[in-house]
Structure formats: C-alpha cells, structure tokens
Amino acid sequence: MDSQTPKLSFVEKAGYSAGDAAANFVFMTMVLFQLNFYTDIFGLSAGAAAAILLWPRLWDAIFDPIMGILADRTKTRWGKFRPWILWTSIPWAVCMVLAYTTPDGWSTAAMIAYAGITNTILMTLYSMNNMPYSALGGVMTADLHERTKLNSYRFVSVNIAQFIVGGLTLPLVAKFAAASGGDRQHGWQMVMLLWAVLCLVLFFITFLTTRERIAPVSEVKSSPKQDFLDLLKNRPWIALVIYTVFNFAMLTYRGGAHYNYYHHYADKAAIFDFVAMFGLTTPELASQGGLLEFLGYVVHGTRETAASSNAADVFNSIINMAGTATTIIVIILSTGLSKRFGKKAVIATGFGLSALNAFALYLLPPTATFGMLALAITGSIFYAPTIAVAWAMYADAADYSEWQTGRRFTGMVFATIGFSLKTGLALGSACFLWIMEGLWNYDTHASSAPNAISGYHVSSSVMVGLLYIGGMLAIAACSLNKTTTLKMSAELAERRAKANIAV
C-alpha cells in the first residue's frame, strides 16, 4: 500500500464526512423548504420566487468552473482544496442567517432584490466551499474501494444532517414562532442561526482531520481553455453531467411538490389521526413540557381543528425522518453493491425502481397517510445506494481524463459537475412553479385551491417519476462500467508508481 492508496483511518473518513454534513444544512433546507419559504413566509409571487430560485443558482453554476480553475491552481501548505473549507466557513454561516431573514416594512421590489442578493451570495459561498470539498475526496486516496468507503461515510453523515434538517426544521420554526406570537419569519431566522453555528463546528473538524495525498504526474501547465477542451473528450463525464442535471432537478422539484402534497393534498383529519397514533396530540392548548414539546412535535387541539394546527408540519417531518433514517441504514448495508455489480448498474437500477415508486404515489387517495409513509420508505431504499456511488463515479471521471490525456484536473471535473448540479437545482424549483402556474393557474396566495391541489398530486408523482427516468437513461449512456474502471485504476497506479511521486 503506497502513500497514494492508503487505508484511510476512521478519524479521517469521519472528519471528511463532517464537511458535507455542514453543507447539507444549507442544501437540504434549500431542497425541502426554500421554495415554500419564499412563497409562504417571504411572500413572493410564483413568478418572483421562480426567478429568485433560478437566476442565483444559474450564476452559481457558471461560477463553479471558475472556482475549479482557482482550486486547481491554489498552492498552500494545506494543499489545493482544504484551505477553501476554512476560508469560507464564517461568511457561509453569516449569509445562511441573512438569506432566511425577512425584512420588515420593505417594498415588494426591495424584498425581491434582498432575496436575490442574499441567495446569490449564499450560492456563491456554497460553490467556494463545496466544490473544493468534493474535489478533496478525489485526492485523499487513489484506491477505488477506499474512495467508495469514504463517500459512504460522507453520505451517512450527510443523511444524519438531512435527518436533522428534514425532521426538526418545521417543528422548530413553529416552536420559535409560537414563542414570538406566531411570527414564522422570526422562527425561520432563529432556526437558521442554530444551523449556522453547527456548520461552523463541522467545517473546522473537516479542515483539521483531512490530508491531500494525490498530486498529478506533472503540475498543471495548460490553460483553463485547454482543460475544458480535453474534458469535452471525456464521454463518461458528459453522461455524468446530464445525469446530474436530472438527479438534482428531481430533488428540488420533488421537495417543492412533496411539501405541498403533504400540507394541502393529504387529508387534514387523516393526518391528525396519523400523528395521534404516535401519541403526539393533546386537546390542551397550554404547553405540556418535555422534549417533544420543546422540539415542536406536540399537536395541540382536536381533529376538528387539525387544519389550523401544526399537524401537517409534524406529519411532513415524520415522513422526512423515516425516509432519511432508511437511507442511512441502506447506505451502510449497500457499500458492497458497487464492488459486486459496478457503480453504473447500481445507479441505473436504483433510478428505475425509484421511478416506479414515484408513479405509485399518484394512486394514493388523500387519506392514505400510511401509504405515503410506506412509499417514502421504499423510495429511500431504492434511491439510497445511488448516492455515494455517484460521487465516487465523479472521481472516476477525473481518473478517466488523466488516463486519456496524461494530465489530471480534478477541480475542473468537480466544478463542471457542480455546474450541472446547480443547473439541475435551479431548473427543478423554477419548473415546479412554472408548471404549476402554467397548467394549474397556481396562485401562491391560494395554495389550497382545488386546481393547485390537482397540480400537487400530479407533480409529486408523475413529474418526479419522469425525472428519475431521465437520470436512468443518462447513466445508461456512461461507459464507466466495472471492467473499464478496474482497468483504468490498474494502469494509473502503474504510471504513478513509475513516476514515483513524492507526497
């Protein structure tokens, strides 16, 4: 085992994973709640919200390749990628809070400008932090199976963060809002302050526990233009870019659709009965004390008052936690799948089954709350094995470029993947609002109207399923199968051994 293919320690793998856990306090809030924050809390129209969700992310997508160029050419005693995690941590935390703060008494134009500016800055900081972070995983070890293990740690940690965000955000918002006279704008600000502090701690852990080991055979001397032209010859990378657009468009489209599906399509009385089965309801209006009350998980009132209670928030959070807990378990249990079947086969199969699962949601009536829970769990079972595998494939795409050209530009590969990721996120959120407005005459001030509910029903199932199918077809076109990656890894290891790179 040479210096470039070490067995990474538990501390280093866990420390690396902390960085993406931190990123997901922003990412999952964005995926699950940002669309509805801008329409329901900030008070923007569907068109204005679509623009705020689209343009900052498209700018961010454009900025990602620039960030890749900067990262590839960064030289510090800490390496190329690690320092960016440290440098961006404090600005990231400050902007997290500002982006979810609602100014009081501002004009509509000023509110739109504020939302656009803060969201743009937050997305830019996300690129400056997460693009180098993702590339860091590709230079900690050259061993393919160690990379897969590293990404498995990463995504277990990610899903713990997602469990916290998906399960606690809405109840805590309601809790902080209740403490300030029902002000949900204040509730959002306080929750994001809490998440920002956690992010700072996690970023520092990642910076202190990781190390860069892989250097290219020769330093990068080509121009950024030449890097990109060489990358265009990398057909597996092109397939992964298209796959990534579909994957992340699905996430934000599904996030907006499912929030509204659970809050407006699902029957309120059935939701109350569901929550009551877990002992989370009380007819008393006064606080009952205890941890669940503190976390906002107690629904006060009766079945008849369910529509005006926090029952839908609690129900949505239970669904999120069940799906995320399932994802964590499946990631842990499925680490050997890619070694046995290959990464490409794991992703294609997972996306195909996830599409069928999404279509099944269309068949459920509004009262089928346990059916909704069951499909959230099975959907997580099908999708979970693809998560860590996809990020390992991105590192393989960087290897492919080195294999074909003799030069390695990990930062450019991950920056362009970041471009497609942000493009997908932007299109998913914006398309949900555009489709709702265009096909169902959606009005953000009438979110429970019959036409809107019909839109939530179709969007959360059929449209999400079609996005899964798009991702499945894209990954099927990727030539990085098991045989190719093993051959590539062996030849690159031989080249590096001959070059005798000092680390």
N, C-alpha and C positions, 0 to 999 in steps of 0.2 A: 504494500500500500504506500504510494508516494505522497509527496506533500500536496498534490493537486487532487488526490482522490482519498481523503481521509474519512474515517468513520466519525461523523460529527457527534460531539457529545450531546447529552440531553440538555445541558445548560445552554449550549449554542443554538440548538434547534428550538427550544422553548423561547429563548431570548429573541431569536429571529421572528418567531410567530407573534410575539407581542406587538411588533410594528404594524402588522396588518390588522390585528385586533383593534388597535387605536384608529386606524384608517376607517374601520367599519362603523365607528360611532358617527362618522360623517356619512359614509357611503350608505349604510342601511337606513339611516334617518332619511336620506335623500330618496332611496328606492321605495321605502314603505310609506313615507309621510309627507315629503316635501311638496308634492303636487297639491295635496289637500290642505297643507299649511297655507300655501299661497291663495287658494280659493276660499277656504272656510275661516281661517284665522286672520290672514293678512288682508283679505277682502278683495282680491283681484278678480277681474272677469276671466272667462275661459281663454279668450284671445290674448290678454295681457300675460296671464300665467304661462301659456304655451310659449310666448316669446321669451319670458324670463327663464324658463326651463331649457329652451332650445339654444339661444344665442350664446350665453356664457359657456355652455358645455361644448358648443362647436368651436368657440375661441380656445377653450381648454384643449380640445382635440388637436387644433392647429399648433398650440404651444408645446404639446408633448414631443414632437420630433425635435423642436428647438432644445427642449430640455434634454433629450437624448444626446444631442451633439455636445451640449455643455457637460453632461455627465461623463461621456466617453473621453473628454479632454480635460477633466478635472484631475489634478495631481496634488495630493496632500499626504501627510504621514499616516492618515487614517484610510487611504485608498481613494477610489474614484466615487463610490456610491454612498458609503457610510456617512460622510460628513453632511450630506444633504438632509439626512434624517434629523440631525442635531440642529442645523441652521434654521430649519423651517418649523420646528416644534412650537415655539412660543407664538409667532404670528398666526399659525394654524389655530391655536387654542383661542386667541382673541377673536379671530374672524368667525369661528364657529358660533360664538355667542352673538356677535353683531348680525350675522345672517339670519338668525331666528329671533331677532328683536323687532317688534312692530312699533315704529314711531307714532307718537300721539299727536293728532291735530294737523297732520300734513295733508297737502292736496293730493289728489289722485296721481298727478304727473310726478310729484316729488316722491310719492310712495313707490311708484314703478321704477323711478331712477334709483332709489335707495336699494330696492330689491335686486335690480340688475347689477349694480356696482358691487354690493356685498357678496352676491352669489358668484360673480365673475372672479373676485379676489379669492374667495374660498376655493373655487375650482382650480385656479392657477396654483395656489399653495398645495392643493391635493396633488397636482402633477409634479411639482417641485419636490414633493416628499415621496409619493408612492411610485413614481417611475424609477428613480434610483433604488428604492427599496425592492421593487420587483427584480430589477437587474442584479441586485446584490445576491439573491438566491442562486443566480446562474454562475457566480464567481466564487462561491464559498466552497464548492466541490465540483469535480468533473465526473464523479461517479453517478451513473444514471439512476441506480436504485436509491442512493443516498439523496439525490435530488427529489425523487418521489416521496421518500420518507420526510424530507424537510418540508415539502409542500403539504404533506398530510398533517404534520404538526401545525403548520401555518393555518390550515383551514379548520382544524379542530379549534384553534384559538379564535379564528375568525367567527366560527359559529357560536362560541361562547359569548363573544361580543354581540353577535346578532341575536342570541337568546335574550341578552340583557336589553338591547335596544327594542326588539320586537315585543318583548314581554312586559317591559316596565315603562316605556316612554309614555304611552297614552294614559295608563293609570296614574303615573306621577304628574303628568300635565294636569289631569283632573284634580289631583290632590293639592298641588300648588295653587291651582286656580281657585279651588274652594277656600283655601286659606286667605285669598285676597279678594273675596267677594264674588267669585265666579269669573274672574278675569283669566281666560285661557291664553291670552297673549303673554301675560306675566308667567303663567305656568310653563309655556314653551321656553321662555328666556331662562328660567331657573333650571329646567332640565338640561338645557344645552350647556349651561355653566358647569353643572355636575359632570357631564360627559367630557367637557374640555379639560377639566382637571385630571380625569382618568387618562386622557390621551397623552398629556404631558409625561406622566409617570411611565407609561408604556413605551413611548418613543425613547426615553432615556435608557430604559432597560435594553432595547434593541441595539442602540448605539454602543453600549458598554460591553455587550456579550458576544458580538459577532466579529468575524475577521474575513477579509478578502484574500483569496489564495490564487486564483487563476489570472494569469496575465497572457495576452496574445503572444504568439511566437515572435512578432516584431511589433513595435509601437505603431499606432495608427498614424500614417503619414498622408493618407489620401484626403481629398476634400469631402465635405458633407454630401456634395452632389454625387461624387463617385460612390460613396457609401450607399446612397439611396438607389443609384442605378444598378449596383451589384445586388441590392436587396430585391429589386424587381425581377431578378433572375431566379429568385428563391420561390419556387411554386408552392411548396408547403406553407411558407409564410403567407402567401396570398390567400390560400384556402383558410388559414387560421384567422386572418384579418376579417374575412367575410363571416366566418363562424362567430367571431367575437361580436360583430355588429348585431347579428340576430340574437345572440345569447343575452347581451346586456339591454337590448331593446325590449326583449321579453321581460326582463326583471323589472324595469320601470313601468312598462305597460301593465304588467301583472300587479305591481304594487298599487298603482292608482285604481285599477279595476277592482281588485280584491278589497281594498279599503271601503269603497262604495258598495260593493256586493254585500259585505258583512254588515255595514251600517244602514243600508237602505233596502236591499233586496231581501235579505233574511228577515223573517217574521219576528217582530219585537217580543211578542208573548212567548214564542218558542225559544228565543234567546234567553229570556228571563228564566224559563223552566230549566234550560241547559245549565245556566250559571247556578241556579238554586240547587241542582243535583250535587254540586261541588261544595255546598254549604257556604256560598259567598253572598247570600242575600239576607237582609233583615228588614222588617217593617218599620224599625225605629229610624227616625231621621237624625238623631244625635249620634256622634261618634261612639263606636263600641270599643275602641282601643285595640291594641295588639299589632303584630307585624303586618298582617294583611290589610288592616285598616290604614296603617301608615303608608303602605305601598299603593293605596287606592284601589284595592281589589274587592272591597265590600260594596255591594249594590244596595242602596237604601231605597225603600219604598215597596210597592207591590207589583203584581203582574199588570195591573191596570195602568200603573204609572211608568211602565218599563220604557216607553218611547222617550220620556224626558229624563231618564236616568243615565248612568254611565255603563249600563248593561252591555251595550254594543262595543264600547271600548274594552271592557273586560273580556267579552267573547272573542273579539279580534285578537287580543293579546294572548289568550289561551291557545287559539289556533296557531299564532306565530310561534309560541313556545313549543307546542307539540311538534310542529314541523322542524324547528331548529334542533330540538333535542334528538329527534330521529336522525337528522342529518349528521350530527356529531357522532352518534353511535355507528351509523353506516360508514362514515369516513374511516373510523377506527377499524372496522371489520373488513373493509374492502381494499386495504392497501395492497394486497397481493393480486388483485384482479388485473392490473395493468401488466404486471410481470408475466402473468399466465396468458392473457389474451391480447395484450398490446393496448396502448393508450387510445388509439383511434377506434378500436372496436368497442371499448368501454364507453366512450363518449357517444358514438353513433347509436348504440343500443339504449343508453340512458335517455337520450333525447327522443327516440322513437316511442319508448314507453311513457315518457312524460307527456308527449303529445296526446296519446290515448287517454291518459289520466285527466288532462285538461278538458278534453271533449266530454268526458263523463260528468264534469261539473254542470254542464248545460242541462242534464237530465234531472237534476235535483229540484224538488219544489222548495219554496221559501221556508217551510217548516222543518226541513231535513237537516237540522243542526249537527246531528251525529254523523250524517253522511258527509257534511262539509269537513268535519274533523277527520274522518277516515280518509278522504281524498287528499287532505293536506299532508297526512302521514305517508300515504302511498306515493304521493308526488315527491316527497322528500327522499324516500327510499330509492326512487328511480333516478333522481337528479344528483343526489349527493356524491356518488362515485365519480362523476364527471368533473367535479370542482377542482380538486388537487391535480388531477390528471391533465387538465387543460393547461394549467400554469407550468407544469413540467414539460408539456409539449412546446410551449413558447421558448423555453431554454433549449430544447432540442432544435428548434428552428434557428436559433443563434449558432448552435453547433453546425447545422447544415450549411450556413453561409461560410463558416470557417473551413468546413470540409470541401466546399466547392471553390472558394476563392483564395484560401490560404490566409485570410485576414478575419479577425473577429471584431464585430461591432455590436456587442450585447446591448449597449444603451440604445442604439438606433432601432434594433429589433423590438425591444420592450417599449420604446417611445411610440413606434408605429402601432403596436398592439394597444398601447394606451390611447392613441388616436381613434382606433376603431371602437375601443371600449366606450370612450366619451361620446363618440358619434352615436353609438347604439343607445346609450343612456338618454341623450338628447332627443333622438327620434322616438324612443318609446314613450316618454312622457308627453311630448308635443303631439304625437299621433293619437294618443288616447284622447286628448282634449279636442283635437281637430275632428276625429271620427265621431266622438260624442256630439259635438256641435253640428257637424255636417249631416249625419244620418239620423240623429235623435233630437235635434234642436235643443241641445243641452244649455241650461242656464244655471250658473253657479249659485244663484240666489233661489233656485227652485230644485235643489238636489234630490228631493223625494218625489218629484212629479212622475206620473206613470211612464212617460216617454223616456225619462232618464233611467228609471229602474229597468226598462227593457234593454237599454244600452249597456248597463252594468252587467246584466245577465249574459248577453252575447259576448261582450268584451272579455269578461273574466274567464270564459271557457273557450269559445271557438277561436277568437283572435289570438289568445295566448297559445293555443294548440298549433295554429299556423306558424307562429314564430318559432316554436320548437322544431317544426318540420323544416323550416328554412335552415336552422342551425345544423340539423342532422344531415341535410344534403350537402352543406358546405364542408363539414368534416369528412364526409364520404369521399370528397374530391382531394383530400390531403394524402400525399404519398408517403408520409412518415409512419409506415406500419412497423410492426415489431421487428421484422427481418432487416429493414433498412436502418432503423435506429441502432440496432446491435452492431451491424457492420460499420456504420459511421463512428460509433463510440470507440470501437477497437482501433480503427485507422487513426483517429485523432489522438488516442492515447499513445500510439506508436510514434507519431510525429512529435508529440510533446516530450516523450522520453528521449528522442534523438536530439531535440533542441536543448534539453537539459535546462529548462527554465528555472531560475532561482526565484524562490518566493520568500 
